[in-house]
Amino acid sequence: FTGNTAGNNGGAIYITNSDILTFTDTSFIGNTASSDGGAMYISDSTNINFNVTSGNTSTFSNNTDSSGDNSIYFDGNIDTVFNVNTDDSGTLDMFDGMKSSANLNSLAINKT
């Protein structure tokens, strides 16, 4: 996802009310949101899986929102789990930050 723009939240993707969402070998570069989540805005979603397979690189870079450099914004009144799964030589390069709203119950980030 490269060079996308949103007039509000989620420069490339706006996700809401999802039980399980999986991305594989996906990069987010140069996306912009005028409010929150330069690359992704995730609301009321419980399990987000980000997979990088052997020999591949996924990158979050130059994504911006109203607060500056920010790739992912988590929102909602539930518990959210963000799983990062990399194979032997898979790489996730995260050059932008992540943030959450004050009303998010909990956010767990797991690396496997």
WORA-V895407 format. One record per residue. N is the residue number from 1. RES is the residue in three letters. PHI is phi in degrees with one decimal (* if undefined). D_LAST is the distance of its C-alpha to the last C-alpha in whole Angstrom. Layout:
n = (N:N)
res = (RES:RES)
phi = (PHI:PHI)
d_last = (D_LAST:D_LAST)
This chain:
n = (1:2:3:4:5:6:7:8:9:10:11:12:13:14:15:16:17:18:19:20:21:22:23:24:25:26:27:28:29:30:31:32:33:34:35:36:37:38:39:40:41:42:43:44:45:46:47:48:49:50:51:52:53:54:55:56:57:58:59:60:61:62:63:64:65:66:67:68:69:70:71:72:73:74:75:76:77:78:79:80:81:82:83:84:85:86:87:88:89:90:91:92:93:94:95:96:97:98:99:100:101:102:103:104:105:106:107:108:109:110:111:112)
res = (PHE:THR:GLY:ASN:THR:ALA:GLY:ASN:ASN:GLY:GLY:ALA:ILE:TYR:ILE:THR:ASN:SER:ASP:ILE:LEU:THR:PHE:THR:ASP:THR:SER:PHE:ILE:GLY:ASN:THR:ALA:SER:SER:ASP:GLY:GLY:ALA:MET:TYR:ILE:SER:ASP:SER:THR:ASN:ILE:ASN:PHE:ASN:VAL:THR:SER:GLY:ASN:THR:SER:THR:PHE:SER:ASN:ASN:THR:ASP:SER:SER:GLY:ASP:ASN:SER:ILE:TYR:PHE:ASP:GLY:ASN:ILE:ASP:THR:VAL:PHE:ASN:VAL:ASN:THR:ASP:ASP:SER:GLY:THR:LEU:ASP:MET:PHE:ASP:GLY:MET:LYS:SER:SER:ALA:ASN:LEU:ASN:SER:LEU:ALA:ILE:ASN:LYS:THR)
phi = (*:-133.7:72.6:-85.3:-135.9:-124.0:-73.2:-137.2:-106.3:72.6:-55.9:-107.5:-141.2:-117.4:-118.0:-143.0:55.0:-111.1:-77.7:-137.5:-134.8:-126.3:-116.8:-128.2:49.7:-118.5:-117.3:-128.2:-133.3:67.7:-94.4:-137.9:-123.7:-74.4:-113.7:-121.9:78.2:-54.3:-98.7:-138.2:-116.9:-118.1:-127.3:50.0:-122.3:-95.1:-126.8:-112.7:-110.8:-119.7:-108.2:-125.4:-84.4:-52.5:84.2:-109.2:-128.6:-108.5:-131.6:-113.6:-151.0:57.4:-93.0:-134.1:-138.4:-62.5:-95.1:114.6:-69.2:-159.0:-88.8:-127.5:-118.0:-102.4:-140.1:119.9:-103.4:-133.0:-86.9:-120.1:-119.2:-112.9:-100.0:-111.1:-118.0:-119.9:-73.7:-43.5:-114.9:-78.3:-133.3:-111.5:-101.5:-112.1:-93.1:-109.6:-83.2:-130.3:-148.6:-136.4:-76.9:-69.5:-92.3:-68.5:-58.4:-158.7:-134.8:-111.0:-114.7:-114.6:-118.2:-124.1)
d_last = (24:26:29:29:31:32:35:33:29:26:27:25:24:25:23:25:25:22:20:17:17:14:15:14:15:17:19:21:24:27:27:29:30:33:31:27:24:25:23:21:23:21:23:23:20:18:14:13:11:10:10:11:12:13:16:16:16:15:17:19:22:25:25:27:29:31:30:29:26:23:21:19:22:21:24:25:26:23:19:17:13:11:8:6:5:7:9:11:13:11:12:12:15:16:20:21:20:19:21:22:25:27:27:23:23:19:16:13:10:7:4:0)
